[in-house]
Amino acid sequence: MLLACTPSAHSAESQVPGIYFFDIVFYRPAGFVATIAGSALFVGMMPLTAVAAISPPHDAFDKVANTLVMPPVNFTFNRPLGVVSKDYDGVYRQ
């Protein structure tokens, strides 16, 4: 009875069996496409971003990159295999 209540017993069962398949076949390629699209949009918006960066605090490029490029990059390349959602603090963890 006590072994069923331990966190290690629940962590193995809480993982969906086919999540690795869906992650490799669907989620990673979709994240890669989103990364390419966000990068293209970032390059296309560079003239407008440059105008917005004239006034202080001069961080328009950082804000646009953190909005369009970095979320798909983190989803595609920085998260562990089989993890599809962020924790409460916004970090992908196993």
MARBA-3410 file (N, C-alpha, C, O; in Angstrom, 1 decimal):
94
0.8,-1.2,0.0,0.0,0.0,0.0,0.9,1.3,0.0,0.6,2.2,-0.7 ~ 1.9,1.2,0.8,2.8,2.4,0.8,3.6,2.6,-0.5,3.8,3.8,-0.9 ~ 3.9,1.5,-1.2,4.6,1.7,-2.4,3.8,2.3,-3.5,4.3,3.0,-4.4 ~ 2.5,2.1,-3.5,1.6,2.8,-4.4,1.5,4.3,-4.2,1.1,5.0,-5.2 ~ 1.8,4.7,-3.0,1.7,6.2,-2.7,2.9,6.9,-3.0,2.9,8.2,-2.9
4.0,6.3,-3.3,5.3,7.0,-3.5,5.3,7.7,-4.8,4.6,7.3,-5.8 ~ 6.0,8.8,-4.9,6.0,9.6,-6.2,6.6,8.8,-7.3,6.2,9.0,-8.5 ~ 7.6,7.9,-7.1,8.2,7.2,-8.2,7.2,6.2,-8.8,7.3,6.0,-10.0 ~ 6.3,5.7,-8.1,5.3,4.8,-8.6,4.3,5.5,-9.5,3.9,5.0,-10.6 ~ 4.0,6.8,-9.2,3.1,7.5,-10.0,3.7,8.1,-11.2,3.1,8.3,-12.2
5.0,8.5,-11.1,5.6,9.1,-12.3,5.7,8.2,-13.5,5.7,8.6,-14.6 ~ 5.9,6.9,-13.2,6.1,5.9,-14.3,4.7,5.7,-15.0,4.6,5.5,-16.2 ~ 3.6,5.8,-14.2,2.3,5.5,-14.8,1.7,6.8,-15.4,0.8,6.7,-16.2 ~ 2.1,8.0,-15.0,1.5,9.2,-15.5,1.9,9.5,-16.9,1.3,10.3,-17.5 ~ 3.0,8.9,-17.4,3.5,9.1,-18.7,2.6,8.4,-19.7,2.3,7.2,-19.6
2.1,9.1,-20.7,1.2,8.5,-21.7,2.1,7.5,-22.6,3.2,8.0,-23.0 ~ 1.7,6.3,-22.9,2.6,5.4,-23.6,3.1,5.8,-25.0,4.2,5.6,-25.3 ~ 2.2,6.5,-25.7,2.6,6.8,-27.1,3.1,8.2,-27.2,3.3,8.7,-28.4 ~ 3.4,8.9,-26.1,3.8,10.3,-26.2,5.1,10.5,-26.9,5.3,11.5,-27.6 ~ 6.1,9.5,-26.8,7.3,9.6,-27.5,7.2,9.5,-29.0,7.8,10.3,-29.7
6.3,8.7,-29.4,6.0,8.6,-30.9,5.4,9.9,-31.4,5.9,10.4,-32.4 ~ 4.4,10.4,-30.7,3.8,11.7,-31.2,4.8,12.8,-31.1,4.8,13.7,-31.9 ~ 5.7,12.8,-30.1,6.6,13.8,-29.9,7.6,13.8,-31.1,7.9,14.9,-31.7 ~ 8.1,12.7,-31.5,9.1,12.6,-32.6,8.5,12.8,-33.9,9.0,13.5,-34.8 ~ 7.3,12.3,-34.1,6.6,12.3,-35.5,5.9,13.6,-35.7,5.9,14.1,-36.8
5.2,14.2,-34.7,4.3,15.3,-34.9,4.8,16.6,-34.2,4.9,17.6,-34.9 ~ 5.1,16.5,-32.9,5.4,17.8,-32.2,6.7,18.4,-32.6,6.8,19.6,-32.8 ~ 7.8,17.6,-32.7,9.1,18.2,-33.1,9.1,18.8,-34.5,9.5,19.9,-34.7 ~ 8.5,18.1,-35.5,8.5,18.7,-36.9,7.6,20.0,-36.9,7.9,20.9,-37.6 ~ 6.5,19.9,-36.1,5.6,21.1,-36.1,6.3,22.3,-35.4,6.2,23.4,-35.8
7.1,22.0,-34.4,7.9,23.0,-33.7,9.0,23.6,-34.6,9.3,24.8,-34.6 ~ 9.6,22.7,-35.4,10.6,23.2,-36.4,9.9,24.1,-37.4,10.5,25.1,-37.8 ~ 8.8,23.7,-37.9,8.1,24.6,-38.9,7.7,25.9,-38.2,7.8,27.0,-38.9 ~ 7.3,25.9,-37.0,7.0,27.1,-36.3,8.2,28.0,-36.1,8.1,29.2,-36.1 ~ 9.3,27.3,-35.8,10.6,28.1,-35.7,11.0,28.8,-37.0,11.4,29.9,-37.0
10.8,28.1,-38.1,11.1,28.7,-39.4,10.2,29.8,-39.7,10.6,30.9,-40.2 ~ 8.9,29.6,-39.4,7.9,30.7,-39.7,8.1,31.9,-38.8,8.0,33.0,-39.3 ~ 8.4,31.7,-37.5,8.7,32.8,-36.6,10.0,33.5,-37.0,10.0,34.7,-36.9 ~ 11.0,32.8,-37.5,12.2,33.4,-37.9,11.9,34.3,-39.2,12.5,35.4,-39.3 ~ 11.2,33.8,-40.1,10.8,34.5,-41.3,10.0,35.8,-41.0,10.2,36.8,-41.5
9.1,35.6,-40.0,8.3,36.8,-39.6,9.2,37.8,-38.9,9.0,39.0,-39.1 ~ 10.1,37.3,-38.1,11.1,38.2,-37.4,11.9,39.0,-38.4,12.1,40.2,-38.3 ~ 12.4,38.3,-39.5,13.2,39.0,-40.5,12.3,40.0,-41.3,12.7,41.1,-41.6 ~ 11.1,39.6,-41.6,10.2,40.5,-42.3,9.8,41.7,-41.5,9.5,42.8,-42.1 ~ 9.7,41.6,-40.2,9.4,42.7,-39.3,10.5,43.6,-38.8,10.4,44.5,-38.1
11.7,43.3,-39.3,12.9,44.0,-38.9,12.8,45.5,-39.1,13.2,46.3,-38.3 ~ 12.4,46.0,-40.3,12.3,47.4,-40.5,11.4,48.1,-39.5,11.7,49.2,-38.9 ~ 10.2,47.5,-39.2,9.3,48.1,-38.2,9.9,48.0,-36.8,9.7,48.9,-36.0 ~ 10.6,46.9,-36.5,11.3,46.7,-35.2,12.4,47.8,-35.0,12.6,48.3,-33.9 ~ 13.1,48.1,-36.1,14.2,49.1,-36.0,13.6,50.4,-35.7,14.2,51.2,-35.0
12.4,50.8,-36.3,11.8,52.0,-36.0,11.3,52.0,-34.5,11.5,53.1,-33.9 ~ 10.8,50.9,-34.1,10.4,50.9,-32.7,11.5,50.9,-31.7,11.4,51.3,-30.5 ~ 12.7,50.5,-32.1,13.9,50.5,-31.2,14.6,51.8,-31.1,15.5,52.0,-30.4 ~ 14.1,52.8,-31.9,14.7,54.2,-31.8,14.5,54.8,-30.4,15.4,55.3,-29.8 ~ 13.3,54.7,-29.9,13.0,55.3,-28.6,13.5,54.4,-27.5,13.5,53.1,-27.6
13.9,54.9,-26.3,14.3,54.1,-25.2,13.2,53.2,-24.7,12.0,53.6,-24.9 ~ 13.4,52.1,-24.3,14.6,51.4,-23.8,15.4,50.6,-24.8,16.3,49.9,-24.4 ~ 15.1,50.8,-26.1,15.9,50.2,-27.1,15.9,48.6,-27.1,17.0,48.0,-27.4 ~ 14.9,48.0,-26.6,14.9,46.5,-26.5,13.8,45.9,-27.4,13.3,44.8,-27.1 ~ 13.4,46.6,-28.5,12.4,46.1,-29.4,12.8,44.8,-30.0,12.0,43.9,-30.2
14.1,44.6,-30.4,14.5,43.4,-31.1,14.4,42.2,-30.1,14.1,41.1,-30.5 ~ 14.8,42.5,-28.9,14.7,41.4,-27.8,13.3,41.0,-27.6,13.0,39.8,-27.5 ~ 12.4,41.9,-27.5,11.0,41.6,-27.3,10.4,40.8,-28.5,9.7,39.9,-28.3 ~ 10.7,41.3,-29.7,10.1,40.6,-30.9,10.7,39.2,-31.0,10.0,38.2,-31.3 ~ 12.0,39.0,-30.7,12.7,37.7,-30.8,12.1,36.8,-29.7,11.9,35.6,-30.0
11.9,37.3,-28.5,11.4,36.5,-27.4,9.9,36.1,-27.6,9.4,35.2,-27.0 ~ 9.2,36.8,-28.5,7.8,36.5,-28.8,7.7,35.6,-30.0,6.9,34.6,-30.0 ~ 8.5,35.8,-31.1,8.3,35.1,-32.3,9.2,33.9,-32.5,8.8,32.9,-33.1 ~ 10.4,34.0,-32.0,11.4,33.0,-32.3,11.7,32.0,-31.2,11.7,30.8,-31.3 ~ 11.9,32.6,-30.0,12.4,31.7,-28.9,11.4,30.7,-28.3,11.8,29.6,-28.0
10.1,31.0,-28.3,9.2,29.9,-27.8,9.2,28.6,-28.7,9.2,27.5,-28.2 ~ 9.1,28.8,-30.1,9.2,27.5,-30.9,10.6,26.9,-30.8,10.7,25.7,-30.8 ~ 11.7,27.7,-30.6,13.0,27.1,-30.5,13.1,26.3,-29.2,13.6,25.2,-29.2 ~ 12.6,26.9,-28.1,12.6,26.1,-26.9,11.8,24.9,-26.9,12.1,23.8,-26.4 ~ 10.6,25.0,-27.6,9.7,23.8,-27.7,10.4,22.7,-28.5,10.2,21.5,-28.2
11.1,23.1,-29.6,11.6,22.1,-30.5,12.9,21.5,-30.0,13.1,20.3,-30.1 ~ 13.8,22.4,-29.5,15.2,21.9,-29.3,15.6,21.8,-27.8,16.6,21.1,-27.5 ~ 14.9,22.5,-26.9,15.4,22.5,-25.5,14.6,21.7,-24.5,15.0,21.6,-23.4 ~ 13.5,21.2,-25.0,12.7,20.4,-24.0,13.0,18.9,-24.1,13.4,18.4,-25.1 ~ 12.8,18.2,-23.0,13.1,16.8,-23.0,12.1,16.0,-23.8,11.0,16.5,-24.0
12.5,14.9,-24.3,11.6,14.0,-25.1,10.4,13.6,-24.3,10.6,13.0,-23.2 ~ 9.2,13.7,-24.8,8.0,13.3,-24.1,7.4,14.3,-23.3,6.3,14.1,-22.7 ~ 8.0,15.5,-23.1,7.4,16.5,-22.3,6.8,17.5,-23.3,7.5,18.1,-24.1 ~ 5.5,17.8,-23.1,4.8,18.7,-24.1,4.3,19.9,-23.4,3.7,20.8,-24.2 ~ 4.4,20.1,-22.1,3.9,21.3,-21.5,4.9,21.8,-20.5,5.7,21.0,-20.0
4.8,23.1,-20.2,5.7,23.7,-19.3,5.3,23.5,-17.8,4.1,23.2,-17.6 ~ 6.2,23.6,-16.9,5.8,23.6,-15.5,5.3,25.0,-15.1,5.1,25.8,-15.9 ~ 5.0,25.1,-13.8,4.3,26.3,-13.3,5.2,27.6,-13.5,4.7,28.7,-13.6 ~ 6.6,27.4,-13.6,7.5,28.5,-13.8,7.9,28.7,-15.2,8.8,29.5,-15.5 ~ 7.3,28.0,-16.2,7.6,28.2,-17.6,8.8,27.5,-18.1,9.3,27.8,-19.2
9.2,26.4,-17.5,10.4,25.6,-17.9,9.9,24.2,-18.2,9.1,23.7,-17.5 ~ 10.4,23.6,-19.3,10.1,22.2,-19.6,11.0,21.3,-18.8,12.2,21.4,-18.8 ~ 10.3,20.4,-18.0,11.1,19.5,-17.2,10.5,18.1,-17.3,9.3,17.9,-17.7 ~ 11.3,17.1,-17.1,10.9,15.7,-17.2,10.2,15.3,-16.0,9.7,14.2,-15.8
END
